[in-house]
Amino acid sequence: MLTGLNQKRKIYGPIQENGEWRIRMNHEINRMFNRPTIIKDIRSKRLSWLGHVERVDDKRNTKKVLRKELNGKRPKGRPRKRWIDGINQDLKDLGIREWKNK
């Protein structure tokens, strides 16, 4: 059974470029339906979750984990990207400087 992009790819069929036929790529199908890219979709869901966590009571574990500052050393090498680092980058890309409640 076909679902999602595969179904649309089957319905709209291949396209001809430079005398050769090829299947439509995901980004071409998404553009046809004005669908956001996966990156925009992930960013939207991440910011939505941040809004949810910010609204919950301070006693909830999700809020505590977000606010917690860890003590200790990080391992050598390139630091792993944390969830909050992704959020900060998303907010920076959107031009939002401060979002934390003080």
Long-range contacts (C-beta under 8 A, 24 or more apart in sequence): 5-29, 5-30, 8-32, 8-33, 43-90, 46-83, 46-86, 46-87, 46-90, 47-87, 47-90, 47-91, 50-87, 50-99, 54-99, 54-101
